């Protein structure tokens, strides 16, 4: 009798364990708790490597100091998203060998892997800038940050961001970590531009008050099959600094402009009323909005005003 009771109990226990295990398996499949979800999405090898990294971090940092998803996305603003088309354009200008418009996917081609970044120094060196006084970042929402080179180190980098690129660094305050960078202005160590005896550079000028001019505008039209004509206006724009406020004589009778080859161009005071200094096709240029591009003085190194 005892054997029958014991056998019945074992059968009941076995059935109970099977049902319990089945219930636990169903719960795991339905809810996918950690670490099941982690193993399914990331794999053992990746989690193993991350675990080793966490162990190394734990030697110096407490748990409260560790970063999580909120820290990265809300505080830092950097993202790592597969399949996002990073085709925003960054303008690199100022005291650089070549004024350039650079696509973000050219700056950060390895966007699908974790830790994607490029050191700021490496980025600038790639475009011929090895020594500089300061760098200024501007964003698509009007933000601006200027940092002198002495305050930058190898933690200064550009990382992917949902609408372009973000600047991050451990050497200066987090408020300088701008998002959505659209323009980088470099100020070099040298001052190759002389305006009425005052040495400056195009990079320094671009940090001041700038003006955007519409140049070379023209009307276009298209007539459809029914003889109806539609009109539009097309033009280019150039951004730079007004020349007159930079001169000792704000209303000169004429100005003499010297280019890099030593050639001089003389203009009447009336011709430069709306003129701006800008970078056009890699060269420091005096833009005369009322005259054709072909006669704009280029490669400027010196401007002298005459009363």
C-alpha positions in Angstrom: 0.0 0.0 0.0 2.8 2.4 0.9 4.5 1.6 -2.4 1.3 2.5 -4.3 1.0 5.8 -2.4 4.6 6.6 -3.0 4.3 5.8 -6.7 1.2 8.0 -6.9 3.0 10.8 -5.2 6.0 10.6 -7.5 3.7 10.6 -10.6 1.8 13.6 -9.2 5.1 15.4 -8.5 6.4 14.6 -12.0 3.2 15.9 -13.6 3.4 19.0 -11.3 7.0 19.7 -12.3 6.2 19.2 -16.0 3.3 21.7 -15.8 5.4 24.1 -13.8 8.3 24.0 -16.3 5.8 24.3 -19.1 4.3 27.3 -17.5 7.7 28.9 -16.9 8.7 28.3 -20.5 5.5 29.8 -21.8 6.0 32.8 -19.5 9.6 33.3 -20.8 8.5 33.0 -24.4 5.6 35.4 -23.9 7.4 38.1 -21.8 11.0 37.6 -22.9 12.6 38.8 -19.6 16.3 39.5 -19.3 18.6 37.8 -20.0 16.5 35.8 -22.5 15.7 39.0 -24.5 19.3 40.0 -24.4 20.5 36.7 -25.7 17.9 36.7 -28.5 18.7 40.2 -29.7 22.4 40.5 -29.0 24.0 37.1 -28.9 26.3 35.5 -26.4 29.6 36.8 -27.9 28.5 40.4 -27.7 27.1 40.1 -24.2 30.4 38.4 -23.2 32.4 41.3 -24.5 30.2 43.9 -22.9 30.4 42.0 -19.6 34.2 42.1 -19.7 34.0 45.8 -20.3 31.6 46.3 -17.4 34.0 44.4 -15.1 36.8 46.7 -16.2 34.7 49.8 -15.6 33.6 48.5 -12.1 37.2 48.7 -11.0 36.9 52.6 -10.9 33.2 53.4 -11.1 30.3 52.8 -8.8 27.0 51.4 -10.2 25.3 54.8 -9.7 27.8 56.3 -12.2 27.2 53.9 -15.0 25.5 55.1 -18.2 22.2 53.8 -19.4 19.9 54.4 -22.4 18.5 57.5 -20.8 22.0 59.0 -20.3 23.0 58.5 -23.9 19.8 59.6 -25.6 18.6 62.3 -23.2 21.8 63.7 -21.8 24.3 63.2 -24.6 21.9 63.1 -27.5 24.0 60.7 -29.6 22.3 57.9 -31.5 23.4 54.7 -33.1 20.7 53.7 -35.6 21.0 51.2 -38.4 19.6 52.3 -41.7 19.3 56.0 -40.9 20.5 58.0 -43.9 22.9 60.5 -42.5 23.0 62.8 -45.6 23.0 66.1 -43.7 25.8 68.5 -44.9 28.4 70.2 -42.7 30.1 73.4 -44.0 33.8 73.6 -43.1 34.9 77.2 -43.6 37.2 79.9 -42.2 40.9 79.6 -42.2 41.0 76.3 -44.0 42.9 75.2 -47.2 39.5 74.5 -48.9 36.0 75.7 -48.0 33.9 72.5 -48.2 30.4 71.1 -47.8 30.9 67.6 -46.4 28.1 65.0 -46.1 27.8 63.4 -42.7 28.0 59.9 -44.1 31.5 60.9 -45.5 32.5 62.1 -42.0 31.2 59.1 -40.2 31.0 56.2 -42.6 30.9 53.4 -40.0 27.5 54.3 -38.5 26.1 50.8 -37.9 28.6 49.8 -35.2 28.6 50.9 -31.6 31.0 53.7 -30.6 31.0 55.4 -34.1 32.9 58.6 -33.9 35.8 60.6 -35.4 38.2 62.6 -33.3 37.9 66.4 -34.0 41.7 66.6 -34.6 41.5 63.8 -37.1 38.6 65.3 -38.8 40.3 68.7 -39.2 43.6 67.1 -40.2 41.7 65.2 -43.0 40.9 68.6 -44.5 44.3 70.1 -44.1 43.9 71.8 -40.7 46.7 70.8 -38.3 47.2 74.0 -36.2 44.5 76.4 -35.3 43.6 79.0 -32.7 39.9 78.1 -32.2 37.0 76.2 -33.7 33.4 77.3 -33.7 30.4 75.1 -34.2 27.0 76.4 -35.3 23.8 74.3 -35.4 20.6 74.2 -37.4 18.6 75.7 -34.5 20.9 78.7 -34.0 23.3 77.3 -31.3 27.0 78.4 -31.3 30.0 77.2 -29.4 33.6 78.6 -29.8 36.4 76.6 -28.1 40.1 77.6 -28.2 42.4 74.7 -29.2 44.2 74.7 -25.8 41.0 73.5 -24.2 40.5 70.6 -26.6 42.1 67.1 -26.3 41.6 63.6 -27.7 38.2 63.3 -26.0 36.9 65.9 -28.5 35.0 64.1 -31.2 32.1 64.1 -33.6 29.4 61.4 -33.2 26.3 60.6 -35.2 23.1 62.4 -34.4 19.6 62.0 -35.8 19.8 65.3 -37.8 23.5 65.4 -38.5 26.4 65.3 -36.1 27.0 66.1 -32.4 30.2 67.4 -30.8 31.2 65.8 -27.5 34.2 66.2 -25.3 35.2 65.6 -21.7 37.5 68.6 -21.6 34.8 71.3 -21.5 31.3 71.7 -20.0 28.4 69.6 -21.4 26.6 72.8 -22.4 29.1 73.0 -25.3 28.1 69.6 -26.7 26.0 71.0 -29.5 23.6 68.8 -31.6 22.8 69.1 -35.3 26.0 70.8 -36.3 25.7 72.5 -39.7 28.8 74.7 -39.8 32.4 74.6 -38.5 34.4 77.8 -38.6 38.2 77.4 -38.1 40.3 80.3 -36.9 43.9 79.8 -37.8 47.1 80.9 -36.1 48.1 83.3 -38.9 46.5 86.5 -40.0 47.2 86.7 -43.7 44.6 89.4 -44.5 45.5 93.1 -44.0 42.7 95.6 -44.0 43.9 99.2 -43.6 47.0 98.0 -41.8 45.1 95.7 -39.4 45.9 92.0 -39.7 43.1 89.5 -39.5 41.8 86.4 -41.3 38.6 85.3 -43.0 38.0 82.9 -40.1 38.1 85.7 -37.6 35.8 87.9 -39.8 33.2 85.1 -40.1 32.8 85.0 -36.3 31.5 88.6 -36.4 28.3 90.0 -38.0 27.8 88.4 -41.3 25.4 89.1 -44.2 23.9 86.9 -46.8 23.6 88.4 -50.3 21.6 87.2 -53.2 23.8 87.4 -56.3 23.4 86.5 -60.0 19.6 86.3 -59.9 17.6 85.7 -63.0 13.9 85.1 -64.0 13.0 81.8 -65.6 9.8 80.8 -67.4 8.2 77.7 -68.8 5.3 77.6 -71.3 3.1 74.5 -71.3 1.2 73.0 -74.2 -1.8 75.3 -73.6 0.4 78.4 -73.9 0.3 79.3 -70.2 3.6 80.6 -69.0 4.8 80.1 -65.4 7.5 82.2 -63.9 10.2 81.7 -61.2 13.2 83.4 -59.8 16.6 81.6 -59.3 19.8 83.0 -57.8 22.8 82.1 -55.7 23.6 83.4 -52.2 27.0 84.3 -50.7 27.6 84.9 -47.0 30.3 87.2 -45.7 31.2 90.4 -43.9 30.4 93.9 -45.1 33.6 95.7 -46.1 32.8 99.3 -45.2 32.7 98.8 -41.4 36.1 97.2 -41.6 37.8 100.2 -43.2 39.3 103.1 -41.3 37.5 105.4 -43.7 33.8 104.2 -43.8 33.1 106.3 -46.9 36.3 106.1 -49.0 36.6 107.7 -52.4 38.3 104.5 -53.6 39.9 101.3 -52.4 43.0 99.4 -53.6 42.8 95.6 -53.4 45.9 93.4 -53.6 45.7 89.7 -54.4 48.1 86.9 -53.5 50.1 87.4 -56.7 50.7 91.1 -56.1 48.1 92.3 -58.6 46.1 95.3 -57.6 42.5 96.3 -58.4 41.2 99.8 -57.7 37.5 100.4 -57.1 35.5 103.6 -56.5 33.8 104.1 -53.2 30.4 103.9 -54.8 31.2 100.4 -56.2 31.8 98.9 -52.7 28.8 100.2 -50.8 27.2 96.7 -50.5 30.4 94.7 -51.0 31.2 91.8 -48.7 34.3 89.7 -48.0 33.6 86.0 -48.4 35.1 82.7 -49.4 34.1 81.9 -53.0 35.5 78.8 -54.6 38.3 78.4 -52.0 39.5 82.1 -52.3 38.9 85.2 -50.2 36.8 87.3 -52.5 35.3 90.7 -52.5 31.7 90.1 -53.6 30.2 93.0 -55.6 26.5 92.1 -55.8 25.7 94.5 -58.6 28.4 93.2 -60.9 29.2 89.9 -62.5 31.2 87.2 -60.7 33.9 87.4 -63.3 35.2 90.7 -62.1 35.0 90.1 -58.3 38.6 90.5 -56.9 39.8 87.1 -55.7 42.7 85.8 -53.6 42.7 89.0 -51.6 45.6 89.5 -49.1 45.3 93.3 -48.6 42.7 96.1 -48.8 43.6 99.8 -48.4 41.0 102.6 -48.3 41.7 106.1 -49.7 39.8 109.2 -48.5 
